[in-house]
Amino acid sequence: MSVQSKRELLAQVACRYREAGPAQKRTILDEFVAATGYARKYAIRLLAHPVPPREAIRRRRARRYGPVVQEALAVCWSATNGICAKRLTPFLPELVPALERHGHLALGSEERTQLLTISAATADRLLRPHRERDQRHGLTTTKPGALLKRQIPVRTFQDWDDARPGCMEIDLVAHCGWSTEGAFLQTLTLTDVATGWTECLPLLYRSQQGVIAALDHARQLLPFPLVAVDTDNGGEFLNNELFSYCAREQITFTRGRTGKKNDQCFVEQKNGSIVRQLVGYDRFEGEAAYRQLSELYRAVRLYVNVFQPSMKLATKRREGSAVHRTYEPAKTPLRRLFATAVLAAEQRERLEAIAQALDPVRLLRQVEVLQDALWRHAVFRTPAPTPLAATVAAGATSRFAIEQCGLNEDTAPDLASDRATAVEQPRKYRRTAKAQAPRWWRTRADPFAEDWETIVTWLAADPARTALSVFLELEQRFPGRYCDGQLRTLQRRVQEWRARSIVVFDQQWLQDEVLVTQTLPRPLRVLTVSQAEKPAAPMAASH
């Protein structure tokens, strides 16, 4: 028995020995002597007067990382929007040269070596004073889909072992705020399982046709072909339109199990770390907020896919009740994409040149500017006056400026005035039925035929307007003409109109996307588009 074990046994036995009677003391003493091997008289003295435990000698160790290294680490952490140290430290050999190249860091050889060799645990300890956490949660809008579950196979999170670039999980995030009633914006999130490449696209309203249009948009943005999609069981995904679209475009369509959110673990993680962290939990409505959210996601897609490393699970083994997981070193989605063989040589060289030219600090500041512009469009229960309320009401949109992120150094501001000297807080927020043919016959007269042109005019002026608000206005203008039971009929008519005419944001900016075009884009300007300069309301386009 070691000395430490004897001291622990003494601490347990001494109190019981002093409170016992003579016969019990003799028994306790015999057991203690037999266990420790002490002489009997020495054991009596120890049990009667226990030796106080020795205090550990604490010698303050000299700091290895000085204030220069700590400040540089904080600048790197701020430039990556406050990611954890296990993701940050493997990315430092790539991030530090980028920050030095754009003038945000100036380190000596010794400090630079210390920064590049710092461990994740030490980095977490040094960054602890700068961290903040947000515990807010959003509302769910997932509703059961059509009865297509037997036609769409189930894929769980364990079935992605053979994933290649192009196999993506998709999900919708509702920007509904405090209530799920009415019309509000949605975000369609697509996450590639193999590389972690993420695209976020706004939807003006939640519909089957809107999801299909967003998928067409995403296929133009992705640097690789879309091979497979995996969704939850919401009605916006499990429908005949999307099922036929995937079959026509030769895209494998799978779904997760009902009530098992872990089956979409890859995209659910991005919903929290990207959409909720950068957009928040407020309510957004209308075309102006939709346009501003589109501009924000233009900057976010560059920042997340080029400068946000993530870890992937390498192995997992179970020993009894314990599960041991091993993760690969953290890499950005762009680096994981380079490690595959899906890119041509020219495309890889172009993407590499863009990654070298982008400045992570300026790009993050562009995200901050666009975040502030978006949050001015938030809808609250009690509207709060803001200094820019008139500008927001006029439909102004702050545009994403790519030249401010390092792709055009001639028009960029002076590096000395743009040096990152202060640590900023992370940008966070504040059974199957057969498919039926469409019904073309009518059993009764259309109650809205007389006023349908007026209704279409209202919807064209405000595409996100709900059928309920239209019905209430009709009742005010024409008292007694309509009854409450006709609301469902109007809702179906509005849904059919939206299926024929999907209002989509002006997609001209696709020509300016640096991860899509073959050459570097012309510089954009930071400008505000006023209502007078906006194009006219889009007309209904028939299929």
Backbone torsions as a table, in degrees:
resi	resn	phi	psi	omega
1	MET	NA	131.8	-178.8
2	SER	-74.0	166.5	179.9
3	VAL	-64.2	-40.2	179.8
4	GLN	-63.5	-39.4	178.9
5	SER	-66.7	-37.8	177.1
6	LYS	-64.0	-40.4	178.5
7	ARG	-65.3	-37.2	177.9
8	GLU	-67.2	-39.5	177.4
9	LEU	-66.0	-39.2	178.3
10	LEU	-61.8	-41.6	-180.0
11	ALA	-64.3	-31.2	179.3
12	GLN	-79.7	-32.3	-172.4
13	VAL	-92.8	-28.0	-170.7
14	ALA	-60.7	-46.7	-178.8
15	CYS	-62.2	-43.5	179.9
16	ARG	-66.4	-34.1	-179.8
17	TYR	-67.2	-43.9	-177.1
18	ARG	-69.0	-25.9	-178.8
19	GLU	-92.5	-8.5	-176.2
20	ALA	-83.9	165.2	175.8
21	GLY	-83.4	177.9	-177.2
22	PRO	-57.9	-45.5	-178.5
23	ALA	-65.2	-41.4	-179.8
24	GLN	-70.0	-35.1	177.0
25	LYS	-61.3	-39.9	-179.8
26	ARG	-62.5	-41.4	-179.7
27	THR	-66.0	-44.2	180.0
28	ILE	-64.2	-39.4	-179.4
29	LEU	-65.5	-41.2	178.0
30	ASP	-60.6	-43.3	-179.2
31	GLU	-66.4	-38.7	-178.0
32	PHE	-68.4	-42.0	178.4
33	VAL	-65.1	-40.7	-179.5
34	ALA	-65.5	-34.0	-177.9
35	ALA	-78.7	-38.6	-173.3
36	THR	-97.1	-25.8	-176.8
37	GLY	81.8	9.8	178.5
38	TYR	-71.4	156.8	170.1
39	ALA	-66.3	153.3	-172.0
40	ARG	-65.9	-43.9	-179.8
41	LYS	-65.7	-38.7	178.3
42	TYR	-66.2	-38.2	178.8
43	ALA	-66.0	-36.6	178.4
44	ILE	-63.7	-43.5	179.8
45	ARG	-63.5	-38.9	179.4
46	LEU	-66.3	-42.0	-177.8
47	LEU	-72.6	-32.5	179.6
48	ALA	-78.4	-35.8	-179.8
49	HIS	-132.8	85.2	-176.3
50	PRO	-62.4	143.3	176.3
51	VAL	-75.2	128.0	178.7
52	PRO	-62.1	144.5	-179.2
53	PRO	-64.5	144.1	179.6
54	ARG	-77.5	135.8	176.1
55	GLU	-80.1	140.3	179.7
56	ALA	-66.7	138.8	179.1
57	ILE	-82.4	117.4	-178.9
58	ARG	-108.1	113.6	177.0
59	ARG	-105.6	123.7	-178.6
60	ARG	-68.5	122.1	-178.5
61	ARG	-85.1	143.6	178.9
62	ALA	-66.0	141.4	179.7
63	ARG	-67.5	133.6	178.5
64	ARG	-88.3	-37.2	-176.4
65	TYR	-103.3	115.7	-178.3
66	GLY	-78.7	-179.0	-178.2
67	PRO	-63.6	-28.4	179.0
68	VAL	-65.6	-44.4	179.4
69	VAL	-68.2	-39.8	179.2
70	GLN	-64.1	-41.6	178.5
71	GLU	-66.8	-39.7	178.1
72	ALA	-64.9	-38.7	177.2
73	LEU	-64.0	-40.0	178.5
74	ALA	-65.4	-36.6	176.7
75	VAL	-64.9	-42.9	176.7
76	CYS	-62.4	-43.0	178.8
77	TRP	-63.8	-40.7	178.4
78	SER	-67.4	-36.9	180.0
79	ALA	-68.0	-25.0	177.4
80	THR	-97.4	15.0	175.6
81	ASN	63.8	34.7	170.4
82	GLY	74.2	38.6	178.2
83	ILE	-75.4	166.0	-177.7
84	CYS	-72.1	162.5	-174.6
85	ALA	-68.2	-29.5	178.9
86	LYS	-67.6	-25.0	173.8
87	ARG	-90.0	-28.9	-174.5
88	LEU	-77.9	-47.5	-173.0
89	THR	-62.4	-39.7	175.9
90	PRO	-67.9	-18.4	-177.7
91	PHE	-90.9	-10.4	-176.6
92	LEU	-60.7	-40.4	178.6
93	PRO	-60.3	-23.0	176.9
94	GLU	-95.2	-33.1	-176.4
95	LEU	-77.4	-43.0	-176.5
96	VAL	-59.8	-46.2	176.2
97	PRO	-60.0	-35.7	178.4
98	ALA	-64.8	-42.1	178.8
99	LEU	-68.7	-36.4	176.4
100	GLU	-68.7	-36.5	-178.9
101	ARG	-65.4	-33.0	-179.1
102	HIS	-98.0	8.1	171.4
103	GLY	83.8	19.3	-179.6
104	HIS	-94.6	-16.6	178.2
105	LEU	-133.1	144.5	174.5
106	ALA	-143.2	96.8	-173.3
107	LEU	-116.0	149.9	170.4
108	GLY	-77.7	172.2	-176.5
109	SER	-64.0	-40.6	-179.0
110	GLU	-68.1	-46.4	179.3
111	GLU	-64.2	-37.5	179.7
112	ARG	-65.5	-40.9	177.7
113	THR	-64.0	-42.2	178.0
114	GLN	-63.0	-41.3	-179.2
115	LEU	-65.6	-39.6	-177.4
116	LEU	-76.6	-18.2	-178.6
117	THR	-107.9	8.5	-178.3
118	ILE	-68.8	144.7	-179.3
119	SER	-84.6	162.7	-179.1
120	ALA	-66.5	-38.3	-179.4
121	ALA	-66.0	-42.3	178.3
122	THR	-65.9	-40.6	178.0
123	ALA	-62.6	-40.8	177.3
124	ASP	-62.6	-39.4	-179.9
125	ARG	-67.4	-41.2	-179.6
126	LEU	-70.9	-27.4	-178.2
127	LEU	-92.8	-1.9	-176.4
128	ARG	-56.0	-41.4	-179.4
129	PRO	-64.9	-18.2	-174.9
130	HIS	-94.2	-3.9	-170.4
131	ARG	-89.3	144.2	172.3
132	GLU	-136.2	149.2	-179.5
133	ARG	-127.1	144.2	-179.6
134	ASP	-114.0	124.4	-174.7
135	GLN	-104.9	14.3	-177.3
136	ARG	-74.7	154.0	179.7
137	HIS	-132.1	148.7	179.8
138	GLY	-95.9	178.3	179.1
139	LEU	-96.7	150.8	178.7
140	THR	-94.2	140.8	176.5
141	THR	-123.1	13.8	179.9
142	THR	-74.2	123.0	178.5
143	LYS	-121.2	152.0	-177.3
144	PRO	-56.6	138.7	-179.0
145	GLY	-87.7	-172.4	179.1
146	ALA	-66.7	166.1	-175.2
147	LEU	-79.8	70.7	178.4
148	LEU	-118.9	15.4	-170.3
149	LYS	-67.2	-27.2	179.2
150	ARG	-81.4	-18.5	178.1
151	GLN	-87.6	-25.1	-178.7
152	ILE	-103.4	116.8	-177.4
153	PRO	-68.9	157.3	179.3
154	VAL	-91.9	137.4	174.2
155	ARG	-129.8	125.5	178.4
156	THR	-97.2	176.0	-178.8
157	PHE	-67.4	-17.2	179.6
158	GLN	-85.4	-5.0	-175.7
159	ASP	-97.5	17.9	-178.1
160	TRP	-105.5	23.7	-177.9
161	ASP	-66.7	-30.3	-177.8
162	ASP	-103.1	24.2	-177.1
163	ALA	-68.1	140.5	174.9
164	ARG	-125.2	163.5	-179.9
165	PRO	-54.8	129.7	-176.9
166	GLY	114.9	-12.4	175.0
167	CYS	-90.6	110.4	-168.6
168	MET	-126.3	144.7	169.6
169	GLU	-96.2	139.4	-178.9
170	ILE	-128.2	150.7	-178.7
171	ASP	-159.1	159.8	177.3
172	LEU	-107.8	139.2	174.5
173	VAL	-116.7	126.4	-175.7
174	ALA	-92.0	128.8	174.2
175	HIS	-99.8	66.1	-172.1
176	CYS	-101.7	-11.2	179.8
177	GLY	69.2	-126.5	-174.0
178	TRP	-86.5	-10.0	-174.2
179	SER	-145.5	145.7	176.9
180	THR	-96.4	10.0	179.0
181	GLU	-84.7	153.6	176.7
182	GLY	79.8	-170.6	-179.3
183	ALA	-99.4	136.5	179.6
184	PHE	-151.9	164.8	-177.7
185	LEU	-72.2	155.1	175.0
186	GLN	-130.7	154.8	173.6
187	THR	-118.3	124.2	174.0
188	LEU	-92.0	114.8	-178.9
189	THR	-103.2	128.5	176.7
190	LEU	-120.3	126.6	-178.8
191	THR	-126.9	124.9	176.9
192	ASP	-77.7	128.1	-174.8
193	VAL	-70.0	-38.4	-174.3
194	ALA	-74.8	-41.6	-173.3
195	THR	-110.0	-18.2	-174.9
196	GLY	83.0	5.7	179.2
197	TRP	-61.3	131.2	-173.5
198	THR	-127.3	135.2	172.8
199	GLU	-124.6	136.5	177.2
200	CYS	-120.7	128.0	-177.7
201	LEU	-128.6	133.0	178.9
202	PRO	-81.8	148.6	173.3
203	LEU	-120.2	134.1	-179.3
204	LEU	-68.1	-35.2	174.8
205	TYR	-153.0	163.1	-174.9
206	ARG	-87.6	113.2	179.9
207	SER	-155.8	163.1	178.6
208	GLN	-66.0	-42.6	-178.9
209	GLN	-68.6	-33.6	177.2
210	GLY	-64.6	-37.7	178.0
211	VAL	-65.1	-41.5	179.9
212	ILE	-65.4	-42.6	178.1
213	ALA	-63.0	-39.1	178.2
214	ALA	-66.9	-35.0	177.1
215	LEU	-65.5	-40.8	174.9
216	ASP	-59.4	-41.0	178.3
217	HIS	-63.9	-45.2	-178.6
218	ALA	-63.6	-34.4	180.0
219	ARG	-66.2	-25.3	174.2
220	GLN	-78.0	-29.1	-177.8
221	LEU	-81.9	-32.7	-173.8
222	LEU	-68.3	137.6	176.4
223	PRO	-80.1	4.3	178.2
224	PHE	-139.4	158.1	-178.2
225	PRO	-71.0	146.8	176.6
226	LEU	-81.8	118.3	-173.8
227	VAL	-102.4	-42.4	-174.7
228	ALA	-148.8	149.7	174.9
229	VAL	-128.5	143.9	178.1
230	ASP	-128.9	128.3	-173.3
231	THR	-127.6	174.8	170.1
232	ASP	-87.9	-163.8	-173.9
233	ASN	-101.8	23.8	178.0
234	GLY	-69.4	154.1	-179.0
235	GLY	-66.6	-22.3	178.3
236	GLU	-72.8	-14.6	178.7
237	PHE	-108.6	-46.1	-177.3
238	LEU	-85.4	82.3	179.0
239	ASN	-148.6	164.0	-176.4
240	ASN	-67.2	-31.9	-178.2
241	GLU	-64.5	-51.2	-179.8
242	LEU	-68.8	-35.2	178.0
243	PHE	-62.2	-43.6	178.6
244	SER	-69.5	-36.4	179.1
245	TYR	-62.2	-46.2	179.9
246	CYS	-65.6	-37.8	178.0
247	ALA	-66.4	-38.7	-178.9
248	ARG	-69.7	-38.5	-178.7
249	GLU	-90.5	5.7	179.4
250	GLN	57.4	48.9	175.9
251	ILE	-111.1	125.5	178.9
252	THR	-68.0	129.4	-175.0
253	PHE	-116.7	116.5	176.9
254	THR	-129.7	169.6	-178.9
255	ARG	-140.6	163.8	175.4
256	GLY	-92.8	177.5	178.5
257	ARG	-80.5	150.8	-179.8
258	THR	-66.7	128.5	178.4
259	GLY	77.6	7.9	179.7
260	LYS	-114.7	84.7	-177.5
261	LYS	-67.0	-20.9	180.0
262	ASN	-68.7	-17.0	175.7
263	ASP	-65.6	-24.4	174.3
264	GLN	-112.4	45.8	-172.9
265	CYS	-65.3	-31.8	-176.9
266	PHE	-68.0	-47.7	-178.9
267	VAL	-77.0	-30.6	177.7
268	GLU	-64.1	-35.5	177.8
269	GLN	-65.8	-39.5	178.8
270	LYS	-70.0	-31.1	176.0
271	ASN	-58.4	-37.1	-180.0
272	GLY	-82.5	-45.2	-173.5
273	SER	-78.8	-17.7	-179.5
274	ILE	-114.9	-62.5	-172.1
275	VAL	-68.8	-53.3	-177.6
276	ARG	-70.1	-34.1	-178.8
277	GLN	-71.8	-38.1	-175.0
278	LEU	-96.3	-33.8	-179.1
279	VAL	-94.8	-44.2	176.4
280	GLY	102.9	-158.9	-173.7
281	TYR	-119.8	12.6	-179.7
282	ASP	-74.8	171.8	178.1
283	ARG	-99.5	132.4	179.2
284	PHE	-127.5	133.6	-178.5
285	GLU	-135.9	155.3	168.5
286	GLY	88.4	168.9	-175.5
287	GLU	-71.9	-34.1	-179.3
288	ALA	-63.0	-46.0	177.0
289	ALA	-65.4	-33.8	178.5
290	TYR	-63.9	-42.8	179.0
291	ARG	-66.2	-40.5	-179.6
292	GLN	-68.3	-37.1	177.1
293	LEU	-65.7	-34.9	176.4
294	SER	-62.8	-41.6	178.9
295	GLU	-66.5	-37.9	177.7
296	LEU	-62.2	-43.5	-178.4
297	TYR	-69.8	-21.7	173.8
298	ARG	-62.6	-41.8	178.5
299	ALA	-76.8	-36.9	-176.1
300	VAL	-64.7	-38.6	-177.5
301	ARG	-63.8	-36.0	176.2
302	LEU	-70.0	-45.1	-175.8
303	TYR	-66.3	-44.1	-175.9
304	VAL	-70.5	-44.1	-173.4
305	ASN	-80.8	-17.1	-178.0
306	VAL	-108.8	-32.7	-170.9
307	PHE	-124.7	12.8	178.4
308	GLN	-120.7	94.4	179.1
309	PRO	-72.4	152.1	178.2
310	SER	-140.8	158.6	-179.7
311	MET	-102.2	147.9	177.4
312	LYS	-122.2	143.0	-179.8
313	LEU	-70.4	124.6	179.7
314	ALA	-92.0	-54.6	-179.8
315	THR	-138.9	156.7	176.2
316	LYS	-146.8	126.6	179.2
317	ARG	-135.4	147.9	-177.3
318	ARG	-112.1	130.4	174.9
319	GLU	-123.8	98.8	-175.3
320	GLY	66.7	-122.5	178.8
321	SER	-93.0	-4.0	-178.5
322	ALA	-96.3	141.2	177.5
323	VAL	-117.5	124.0	-179.3
324	HIS	-105.6	121.3	-178.4
325	ARG	-113.9	141.6	176.1
326	THR	-123.9	129.9	-176.4
327	TYR	-110.5	150.1	173.3
328	GLU	-74.4	157.5	175.4
329	PRO	-58.9	145.2	-177.6
330	ALA	-64.6	133.4	177.3
331	LYS	-138.8	155.1	175.1
332	THR	-77.5	156.6	176.2
333	PRO	-57.3	-34.4	179.5
334	LEU	-65.3	-40.6	179.5
335	ARG	-68.3	-37.5	176.7
336	ARG	-66.6	-34.9	177.1
337	LEU	-66.9	-38.0	176.8
338	PHE	-63.9	-30.1	-178.3
339	ALA	-73.8	-11.6	177.3
340	THR	-93.5	176.2	-177.9
341	ALA	-111.4	31.5	-176.5
342	VAL	-95.5	-13.7	-177.3
343	LEU	-98.2	140.5	172.4
344	ALA	-73.6	163.5	-176.8
345	ALA	-63.5	-41.9	-179.9
346	GLU	-65.5	-41.4	-179.8
347	GLN	-66.1	-37.9	178.8
348	ARG	-66.7	-41.6	178.5
349	GLU	-63.0	-39.0	-179.9
350	ARG	-66.6	-44.3	178.8
351	LEU	-65.1	-36.1	178.0
352	GLU	-65.6	-40.2	178.5
353	ALA	-65.2	-38.4	178.5
354	ILE	-66.1	-43.2	179.6
355	ALA	-62.8	-36.2	179.1
356	GLN	-70.8	-32.0	-176.0
357	ALA	-82.8	-25.3	-176.6
358	LEU	-71.5	140.2	177.2
359	ASP	-103.4	115.2	-175.7
360	PRO	-64.5	-33.6	-178.7
361	VAL	-69.3	-46.7	178.9
362	ARG	-66.2	-37.0	178.2
363	LEU	-64.3	-40.3	177.1
364	LEU	-65.3	-36.2	177.1
365	ARG	-67.5	-33.4	172.8
366	GLN	-62.7	-40.1	176.2
367	VAL	-61.0	-41.5	179.7
368	GLU	-62.8	-44.0	179.2
369	VAL	-62.2	-43.6	-179.2
370	LEU	-71.0	-31.8	174.0
371	GLN	-62.1	-48.5	-179.9
372	ASP	-60.6	-39.2	178.5
373	ALA	-66.3	-36.0	179.2
374	LEU	-70.5	-41.4	-175.7
375	TRP	-66.1	-19.4	175.0
376	ARG	-69.0	-16.9	179.1
377	HIS	-91.5	0.9	-177.7
378	ALA	-63.8	142.2	-179.9
379	VAL	-105.1	126.7	-179.2
380	PHE	-114.1	163.7	178.6
381	ARG	-62.5	-44.7	173.8
382	THR	-111.3	107.5	-175.7
383	PRO	-57.8	131.1	-180.0
384	ALA	-102.5	130.6	179.5
385	PRO	-68.4	140.2	178.1
386	THR	-130.6	153.7	179.8
387	PRO	-60.7	-27.2	-177.8
388	LEU	-102.8	22.2	-178.6
389	ALA	-61.9	-39.0	179.8
390	ALA	-65.6	-38.9	179.3
391	THR	-66.0	-41.5	179.5
392	VAL	-66.4	-42.3	179.8
393	ALA	-61.9	-30.5	179.3
394	ALA	-77.2	-5.3	176.4
395	GLY	86.1	25.5	-179.4
396	ALA	-69.6	145.1	-178.6
397	THR	-129.6	124.7	174.1
398	SER	-82.6	126.4	-173.7
399	ARG	-95.3	152.2	177.5
400	PHE	-77.3	126.8	-177.6
401	ALA	-106.9	106.0	-175.5
402	ILE	-74.6	-26.5	-177.6
403	GLU	-72.0	-17.7	177.7
404	GLN	-79.8	-0.6	-177.7
405	CYS	-107.7	9.3	173.5
406	GLY	108.2	-5.5	-178.0
407	LEU	-78.6	-13.5	177.2
408	ASN	-138.6	89.8	-174.1
409	GLU	-69.2	-20.0	-178.6
410	ASP	-66.9	-37.0	-178.4
411	THR	-99.4	0.3	-179.6
412	ALA	-76.9	154.7	178.4
413	PRO	-69.9	171.3	-178.5
414	ASP	-64.3	135.8	-178.1
415	LEU	-65.4	-35.1	-176.8
416	ALA	-64.0	-36.2	179.2
417	SER	-81.2	-11.0	-176.9
418	ASP	-109.9	14.3	-177.0
419	ARG	-69.0	136.8	179.8
420	ALA	-81.2	103.5	-177.9
421	THR	-109.3	-21.0	-178.1
422	ALA	-115.4	150.4	179.2
423	VAL	-87.5	119.4	178.3
424	GLU	-96.3	152.5	177.3
425	GLN	-72.4	150.1	179.5
426	PRO	-58.3	144.1	179.3
427	ARG	-79.8	94.8	177.2
428	LYS	-121.6	171.3	176.7
429	TYR	-81.8	114.1	149.3
430	ARG	-56.7	NA	NA
431	ARG	NA	148.5	-169.3
432	THR	-112.8	124.0	178.1
433	ALA	-83.5	151.8	178.7
434	LYS	-70.1	146.3	179.2
435	ALA	-67.3	127.1	-178.5
436	GLN	-93.5	146.1	175.6
437	ALA	-71.2	150.0	179.9
438	PRO	-62.0	140.6	-178.2
439	ARG	-82.5	119.5	-176.1
440	TRP	-107.3	-15.1	-178.5
441	TRP	-89.8	161.1	-179.1
442	ARG	-128.1	129.6	-178.0
443	THR	-90.8	-15.8	179.1
444	ARG	-147.7	166.7	-177.2
445	ALA	-66.4	148.2	179.3
446	ASP	-74.7	117.2	-177.2
447	PRO	-70.9	-17.3	-176.2
448	PHE	-106.6	10.9	-177.5
449	ALA	-62.1	-38.9	-176.1
450	GLU	-67.4	-34.4	-175.6
451	ASP	-109.6	13.1	-174.0
452	TRP	-67.1	-36.7	178.5
453	GLU	-62.3	-39.1	176.7
454	THR	-64.8	-40.7	179.2
455	ILE	-63.1	-42.2	179.2
456	VAL	-63.0	-37.4	177.6
457	THR	-63.0	-42.9	177.9
458	TRP	-63.1	-42.7	-178.2
459	LEU	-68.7	-36.2	178.4
460	ALA	-66.9	-35.1	178.6
461	ALA	-73.0	-33.2	-179.9
462	ASP	-136.9	86.3	-174.1
463	PRO	-62.5	-26.1	-178.1
464	ALA	-85.9	4.5	-177.7
465	ARG	-68.5	141.0	-178.1
466	THR	-85.5	157.6	177.9
467	ALA	-66.0	-29.1	180.0
468	LEU	-65.6	-43.3	178.9
469	SER	-65.8	-35.8	176.1
470	VAL	-64.6	-42.4	-178.8
471	PHE	-65.4	-40.0	178.4
472	LEU	-64.9	-37.7	177.5
473	GLU	-69.1	-36.0	175.8
474	LEU	-63.1	-40.0	178.5
475	GLU	-64.8	-34.6	177.9
476	GLN	-71.2	-38.5	-178.4
477	ARG	-77.0	-35.6	-176.6
478	PHE	-126.8	77.9	-178.8
479	PRO	-62.3	134.3	176.8
480	GLY	84.3	-7.5	-178.1
481	ARG	-79.9	-32.6	-175.7
482	TYR	-120.9	151.0	176.8
483	CYS	-114.4	164.7	-175.4
484	ASP	-63.3	-28.7	-178.5
485	GLY	-69.2	-8.6	-179.3
486	GLN	-92.6	-0.3	179.1
487	LEU	-62.0	-43.4	-179.4
488	ARG	-62.8	-35.7	176.7
489	THR	-62.5	-43.7	178.9
490	LEU	-65.3	-37.5	178.1
491	GLN	-61.9	-39.3	177.1
492	ARG	-67.5	-38.8	179.2
493	ARG	-65.2	-40.4	178.4
494	VAL	-66.8	-38.3	177.8
495	GLN	-63.8	-40.2	177.5
496	GLU	-65.6	-38.4	178.5
497	TRP	-64.4	-41.4	179.1
498	ARG	-67.3	-32.5	178.0
499	ALA	-66.1	-31.6	179.3
500	ARG	-83.5	-28.8	-176.2
501	SER	-135.7	94.0	179.3
502	ILE	-89.0	117.9	179.1
503	VAL	-81.5	120.8	-175.5
504	VAL	-125.0	146.5	177.5
505	PHE	-61.0	147.5	178.9
506	ASP	-54.4	115.1	-172.4
507	GLN	-91.4	17.2	179.1
508	GLN	-62.8	-25.8	-178.5
509	TRP	-68.5	-11.2	175.2
510	LEU	-61.3	-29.9	179.2
511	GLN	-69.2	-17.4	-178.1
512	ASP	-99.0	0.5	-176.9
513	GLU	-74.0	123.5	-173.9
514	VAL	-73.1	-22.5	179.2
515	LEU	-90.9	5.4	-179.2
516	VAL	-118.0	-47.4	-175.9
517	THR	-71.0	165.0	-177.7
518	GLN	-86.9	-19.5	178.2
519	THR	-126.4	162.7	178.6
520	LEU	-63.9	139.8	-174.7
521	PRO	-76.6	163.3	172.7
522	ARG	-69.3	151.3	-177.6
523	PRO	-63.9	139.3	172.6
524	LEU	-95.0	161.7	178.7
525	ARG	-112.0	147.9	170.8
526	VAL	-75.8	109.7	-178.2
527	LEU	-143.3	167.0	178.4
528	THR	-120.2	121.6	-179.0
529	VAL	-87.7	117.5	179.9
530	SER	-80.8	170.0	-179.0
531	GLN	-64.2	-33.2	-178.4
532	ALA	-69.1	-27.8	-178.2
533	GLU	-89.0	-9.4	-178.2
534	LYS	-71.8	148.9	177.0
535	PRO	-68.1	161.1	-179.8
536	ALA	-65.3	159.9	-178.7
537	ALA	-59.1	134.2	-177.1
538	PRO	-65.0	142.7	179.7
539	MET	-86.2	158.4	178.9
540	ALA	-68.2	131.0	179.9
541	ALA	-114.3	123.0	-178.4
542	SER	-83.2	155.4	-179.8
543	HIS	-71.6	NA	NA
